[in-house]
Each structure stands twice: as structure tokens, then as C-alpha cells.
Amino acid sequence: MPGSTNFEISESSQLSMLGRDYRGVHFELLCEPGDRVRAGVAVMRDARRPEILFTAPSAGRIARIVRGARRKLVALQIEVDASDAVAECAAPAGQDQAAQRDFMLASGSWSSLRTRPFGNIPDPATQPAAVLITAIDSQPMAPPVAPVIDAFAAEFSAAVTMLGRISSAPLYICHAPEYRPAFDQASGARCKIFAGGPTAGLPGRHIQALCPIGFAGAEVWHIGYQETIALGHLLLHGRPWAQRIVALAGDAVLRPRCLAVTPGAALAELLEGELKDGSLQVLAGGDLYRQPLATEPAFLGASQRLLKVVRAAAEPAADDVGALDMEALNIGSLIPGDWLEANGPPGIYAVPLMRALQLGDVERARELGALELVEEDVDALSRVCVSNSNYGLLLRQVLDQLESTY
Amino acid sequence: MLFKADYGNAPGGGRRRILRIQLLALLPVMLAALVNSGYQYFQGMALLPEFDGSDLRSRLVGILSVNPEAPGLYDYLAAGLAHVLPMLLLALLVGGFWERIIADRRGHPMEPGFVLVALLFVLLLPGAAAFSHIIFGMSCAVILGKAIFGGDGKSFINPALLGIVMVQVSYPAASVLHPLWSGMAGYAGSDAIALYHRGGEQAMAQAGIDTWSAFIGAIPGTLGTTSLLAIALGAALLLLTRVISWRLLAAQFIGLLLFVWLAAAFSDPSADVHSMPLHWHLLLGSFAFGAVFIACDPVASASTNPGRWIQGFLIAGLVVLIRVTNSTHPDAVIPVLLLVSLLAPLIDHAVIAWNIRQRARRHV
């Protein structure tokens, strides 16, 4: 196989596609438990926008379909088999916009694009105001971007060219000052450098700097660098990229390092033999942004690049702001120190935004720039603010109200 | 049960950490206040033979000190304790009393913030403040400064500042030191800065105040405000732990530098106070204490970074302006802090409005 990294490969026999990774999608299943699927075959689609497909990352058997409240899809679990059967996807029919979009939709890579505002999968019928490739990951302990893109330089470059063609809007590649990814200059992509602290890698910051959203109803699309490589892999080889580079970190990990894992891998398998003894807590994410683990058993999220495991005592219970209940909205008083500014979404006044979110002041939150943000941008605030508010949850409530009128 | 604040599992563990740091930062200031108030007391005793020492605090000094004729550090500390401790206990008692009643009526656990309020309040009083003023001021601080806004962290003005302002407005004489505390016979002013207002450098020299004694805090003044050294130690702790905003603190001191220079450049050279040098602005009066412990209170200051710079410059500018032009308010820090505290939400509002306009221009 062309394009390989020096990262240790971790094979998984179980993997899963998580419903929560795709906001606002009503999944329509195209398979049943027990079916054998090939890698790259569509297993689900969006009921409302049936052209958006979700494809199996690996060949195997559909093991289980987990549904939650109101029959919402929680996870589609696949038992990987050794057959390595692949449904090759056809190369794009032409150079024009429609052909490029059709390729992305048919290959399932459209679902790795995200919009701001709201963080949804973009509607294939719309045009963005800009497309951003996030070639930077500033979360502390996240995998380094440079060796990953360098190992898949051809794939990355091919995908950049394609992303430049899916719309007439400008295409930006946001990267760290020390590493500028190589790509085909003919694609018309523009490089933008982002530096300064752990928030430099958040798409919210890039959008704030390059293309602020707020009043005219425009949309910005963004895509992560590994998703970009996956798209390039489909383009060049016709088959899905069966790896994601994930960092294993935290003080309870025996050998902190980067691993090449199957997308959606089961965490129990992934972490076997990697952890120290004792009472441990697995965090999906790091210090900048984290989620509570999704299901039992837990799986890797679609855009999750860091798995942090800490001793349970090191993280006090008050720190765990992820619980999705109304208790998490219990609001104490906010002490507006300037430590909030350093952890807040850059370019946006943190304290006024936090106050607007606490009060549910939709209009003020929108004026301050809430449309550029999703949960990950304000997650660090929930942990440094003494009021115990879950700003991710509060922001989503405000965004839901804005979305209904947008 | 009166002081049993409920620390249980209530939200806001970080809030208690901030409170602990704020109290710790006041520790050197408290120590300096104890030693200096004892020192000032014995200085005054030597100068005022007619003072009979029959009040409660003087009798306490008599019990605690070992060698009142030739007092040493221990006697200073003992005399300081005899004066400050009753004030502090009373302030804590009054604050805790109201806090308990309010907590019971609201069905909330008792909030611990009144301890900081009591400490700041006492440190802003002269050493011989009347007990009735403490009861009145602390009641105002806890009820009007804190409880009516919903408790700790919800008011827009520092409660201790409000308490002091209420005392000064209701009993103007309370901010004037007892002759015993001025270190000079026949002199009655609020602190060493009033002395400068009257006589400039000459008066400083006469009273034996030089840069060093003012720096360590051996000068007459309200309890906590005399020692720049102790205040600097507290400020260092608050800055290192990021409890206060370095921007707001820097803005105040840079502002002071700027406005002192402006006052000296555009003023009447015959008036001493117009050309009062920067070091006296810093060392005399309560500017440093107010800047670190009152103005930088994260709850009652501007909450945007540009707002913090504006607020800091405003405080420094108004303090210098009042100091050089208005001899009835030689110190000026307390009224200025009150005014700027009230302005802080307005400053924030303006900054946010400007930011929203800027954003609206760039939006797609």
C-alpha cells in the first residue's frame, strides 16, 4: 500500500460509527444486523437528504445497531473480518463542480465536511462562503500533523485540488507556523498561519479570522486534515483509508505514543495492555476539548484524535462537566477573571459571551459571534469557570434557537 | 453554629480557591498593619502625655505589652493586636451574623465571602475606628454591597468598598485619624498624604517620613494601606495565581506615571502638591492598596481586556486629578474607586458595542 507512516498499527476486531458524530442527521439504515459489508459500501444515509451516504470504513459483519431515546441511532457496530473486501469507488466523472460533489457524496466523504454555523453536514445543494482545511492540531498532546501529512502527501494534495473544485468559494489551508503542508498550487488554495496557544487549532478561530459569520446567512465549510487525507485516499486508490492517527496520552498510559488505528475502533481493544493499574478515567479528548465517552462499550469518535487516560483521583468529580442533564446547567456566579479570556474562543470576548449564554440571550450571543462556535470552542471555559456551567450545552441551546430561525 | 459555612458539595470549588488566595495575599498586609499600628500608638503616646489611656484598647495594650516605656517589636505587635483584633472580630461577627440570617431566609448554604469583606473593610479603617462605625459599615457592606445582588460574586461593586464609603459619608470625622495616630502633636488628618498636602517635602522631613519608612509602612494612615512592601508581596501572589488581571494592575500604575507627569508638566510650580513626585503618590495614601485589592477585584471590575485598560487609566487619572486639585480629599482613592466601579459595566458595554460593530462590518 502506498503511503505509510512509522506509527505503530493497532488492529481492531470491533469498530463502530457513532450517531453523535453527525449532528442533525436522521439515519436511514441501508443494512441489517448480520449483513456482510465491504469497505466503502454505504451502510446508512440521511433520511432527509438521501444523497448523503455513510460508508463502512472496513469490511465485516454488522454486529449490532444501538438505538437510544426516541430511536435515535447511537452506534452501528461492525465486526471486522479478514476478507479485506472493498467496494471500489469510481473516479470523478469530470472536473466540474457537480462531478466533484457527486464523487464526495457517493464515496461517503461528504459526511466529513462540517458547516459553521451549527456544525452540521453541509447541504449538497448549497454554496459555502469559504472552505477551510484544518491542517493544525493545537490540542496539547494531540498527534503531530507534519509526519502524518508528509506520509500521505500525494493523497493530501489530490484532496486539496478536489476541495478547491467543489465550490467557487476561496479554499484556505490553516496551518501552524512551523509546518506548511505541500499541495498543488494550481488548486488555488491559500495558506493561513495560526499561532498562539492551544486555541490556535480550533476551526472556530480560523473562521473568526478569515470569514466571520453572523448576519447575512452565509456558511463556512471546514474539514480536518485526516479527513482530507481520507478523501485523497479514495481519489487515488478508490478505497477508504483504513487508518486514523490517534495519540494515546495521559499519566495512566504506560507508553504514551501515536497509533495508527481503525476508524471508530473499540477502546477496550485499543487500550488493552496500555494502561497502568488502578482507578482510571478515559477521556475522549484532551485539555482543550473533550467529550464524555459515548456508549458502553466505548468507541473512538469520528474526529477524535486524542485519547487521554488519567488516574481517576487526578480529575475531581466537579471537573466532569460532560453529563447531559439539567443539573449541569446549575449556574453559580461567574467570576470574570482574565484567565477566562485565555481559555475562551479567540477574538470573542469570553465573559460577555458566557453571560449571554448563561442568560440564554440569543441575540447578544449571536452579535458576539456565537454562530462561529460549536461546543469544542467553549469546552475549556466550562472547566476554568467557577460557576459550574456547561457552556457547551448552553451554547448548543442558543444555537438550536438560532438554527430554527436562521 | 454562626460561622459554620457550608463548604460541602456546593458548586464552585474554584471560587473557594480564589477566596483562599485572596485571604493569603492579605496576610503580609495584615502583619504590617499590626506592627505599624502598634508603632504609631507608642509614637503618639510619647507625644501626647495628656492622653490617659483609659479606653478599652489602651487598657488591652497595658495588659499585653511588656515594656511600654521603651517599646520593642513585641510591644508594637501586642499594641497592634490590641487595636486590630477587636475590630476584626467585631467585623467578622457582624458580617457572619447578616450572612447567616440571609442564608437562612434564602435556604442557601452560608457563603464564605464575608470573611474577605471583613478583612478588607478593617484594613481600610484607621486604627482607632469606633466600634459603632464598624457595625454600621459591615452591615452596609454585607447587605447593600453583596446580599441584595444575590451573594458572593454577583455584585458590581466591592462590598468592603461600599462599607467604607458608607462610614465615610455618614461619619466624615471617622476618616480623620485620632491625634494619637498621626505621630504628630496637634495634627489631625487622614494619613501621611494629608501631611504632604499641608507642607510638602518639608512636612515629610519634619514628621520623620522618608522613602524607606514609607515603603515598609511605618507611617500614619489607615491600617492596611501604609506598607507598599506588604502590598507588593500580596500583589505578587495574586498575579502569580492569576486571580487578578495584570492588565488592570499595569494600567493603573502606568496611568499613575503618565498622569503624575502630566500634572507636573501643566501646573502651578508654586504649589507643592502639583509636583508631588511619583514615589510619594505610590507610598503615601491608599493608591497601592486600592489598586491591588479593591480595583482588581475580578467581580467588580471590567470584564473585557480593553475595558480593563480603560478602567485602570481612569482610576489613575482621577486619583491624580483629585489629589492635585482638591485639598479636601488629599487621598481620593476611595471615592474614585467607587465611581469607577460604578462605571465598569458601562465601560464593558461600550467595548462590547464597539466590538459588535466591528464584527458586523466584517461578516459574510
Interface residues (C-beta under 8 A of the other chain):
Chain A: A129 A130 C211 P212 I213 G214 F215 A216 A218 V220 P316 A318 N330 G332 S333 L334 I335 P336 G337 D338 W339 E341 Y349 V351 P352 E367 L368 G369 V384 C385 V386 S387 N388
Chain B: A10 P11 G12 G13 G14 R15 I18 G150 G151 D152 G153 K154 R242 V243 I244 S245 W246 R247 P298 V299 S301 S303 T304 N305 R308 D348 V351 I352 N355 I356 R359 A360 R362 H363 V364
